[in-house]
Amino acid sequence: MALGFYFDMTRCVGCRACQVACKDRNDLDIGLLFRYAKTYETGSFPKVGMYNYSGSCNHCENPACVTVCPTGAMYKAEDGTVIHDDDMCIGCKACMNICPYGAPKFDEARSIVRKCDACASQRAKGENPVCVDACPSRALDFGEREELIAKYGPDLVKDLPILPDSKLTNPNTLIKAKPCALEEDFRELPT
């Protein structure tokens, strides 16, 4: 089983409701984000493009963070998601240093690493991750990877110029990309 996120870039308006809902649900301190939303521009006048990207832990098939965790705090759950056991974490940051996506975050107040668990407690009750339900444009979804492909089509991508190459970790985030998001010439816009 491989659970993961779906992100429809053609629907995202960059409102950051997903980011705020995640931050609220996880009671994160200032500066700490498990889900982020960023805006990018491509090209130059007169041919310019703009797109938003909402990212979090990709719940990879081959999670590099799991392979380096010395205590087993970072592990792959039976449902395929990558989970972090806060009680086992010693705060060594090994997972942070190896994750190409920057998903594990150091919580200064607790002196441990924390990360997105795709709202495991919500899902255990049959609910969606909060980021999915918070999106007013319905640009996010979560589920079994093969079901997401069947629902949203086979043209979904895992690689974008703004993201690291997916070959190492095989992320379970599927993206419906705008054509301009596939261009190598991009700039992140300030928030």
Secondary structure, 3 states (H helix, E strand, C coil): CCEEEEEECCCCCCCCHHHHHHHHHCCCCCCCCCCEEEEEEEEECCEEEEEEEEECCCCCCCCHHHHHCCCCCEEECCCCCEEECHHHCCCCCHHHHHCCCCCCEEECCCCEEECCCCCHHHHHCCCCCHHHHHCCCCCEEEEEHHHHHHHHCCCCECCCCCCCCCCCCCCCEEEECCHHHHCCCEEEECC
